[in-house]
Amino acid sequence: MRLSTKHLKAPLALALAAAVSGSAAAQAGAGEEGTYLIRGGTVVNPGGQRLANTNILVRNNRIVQIGAGVAAPEAKVIDAAGKYIYPGMIDANTGIGLTEIGGIGTMNLRSEMGQYNPHMKALVALNVESELLGVTRMNGVTTVVTSPTGGVISGQAAMINTAGWTWEDLSVVKSAGMVLNLPGVGGGGGRGGGGGGRGGPAPVVNTAAQLAELEGFLTASREYDARRKAGSTKLDLIYESMRPLVNKEIPALIPAGGEAAIKTAIEFGEKWGLRVVIVGGAQSWRVRTLLAQKNVPVILSSIQAAPNAVGTPYDEIYAQPGLLAEAGVKFAFSTGGGSNARHVPFHASLAVAYGLKADDALKALTIWPAEILGAQREIGSIEQGKQANFFITTGDPMDLRTQVVEVFIKGRLLADDDRHSRLYLKYKARPLPVITP
């Protein structure tokens, strides 16, 4: 961004220039637009597809062509020879854009007051200048799901890219699901997923009464939907927000960790005709056959955690992804927070060490979360016509030794202007003390 200062007095011009410079240094950009030809890399797609010595042509934010002979004289060439090109990875449950620094109330917008907030949209509450976006994408995590918490119906989660100018620009799926905290099921924090709220002691509640209230709300939502379809009722913001849920256009994201809780969530979804996605699923491996039969996917919470309580297999949390994949359950990895969303590929690598097939791990980082949340036509694999969300590496992104060389989001080449890179360059230039004998 440039400012014309020829009509400004010098002190004011200098002050404005300094302000703009400081702002640019503090914030990560949305990327450089243009036509790009990524040349000579090995494209690795979920499903085992590996295309050696392949070119990718990117124009107008999308992948235009893929193939060995693809050329474009007007394109800026990115040499990927000897390197690998992977589809952008997805963290399927975070608070990115809604929370910045934990413990500071004014920097946390993830939970709203009240019990029923279906009209609350994570997308429009985003802090698009969040430093977490920059540090996340620099490890190849190009997309995240940011979700609200608290209450019975927390609101609408959004799937967003980790680079963009505005919330409209970041949006991949405006409403990726409705977060529904089923009374009596819980999900809590930690491995159960979900969680949140404003802290403090848990209130004493009557679970039966809460459940009855929820069912009454769902009944009213269905009745409102029927009247709207008949054209015989006025617009109501809250009930209008429920229509995509009751019509199965978006899933109910239900935090549930234990075996009994997961079964209850599945039964609730069947009773009310909801498309259920389990969030957390700490013991989903115990009901993997049921999940597969009912076609209920799981967004796993962090598996970088200590083993479960005494009396359960020590490797339960690590081996679970492999067991789910073997049973035919579609699942996605997530970190649940925001500051460590860039580590989501290492959750997958931990699962690989405990039996998950490497290709299934890649699917759970890319195409499976895209399919679970309705974004498979836009992202999740490197295909003609999809958004150009991919990154170039020196090797497998689930290997800690691998370096991410370049990142493309929505066809834009991202600069290394994240907070971590800036701090690295700052302290790299620090003069070393002179030590005299």
PyMOL commands that set and color helices and strands:
alter all, ss='L'
color gray80, all
select helices_A, chain A and resi 10-26+105-107+123-125+131-137+167-170+190-192+207-230+237-246+259-272+284-294+316-327+341-353+358-365+367-372+419-428
alter helices_A, ss='H'
color red, helices_A
select strands_A, chain A and resi 36-45+49-59+62-67+76-79+84-87+89-94+141-146+153-161+171-180+252-256+276-280+298-300+331-332+390-393+404-409+412-413
alter strands_A, ss='S'
color yellow, strands_A
deselect
rebuild
show_as cartoon
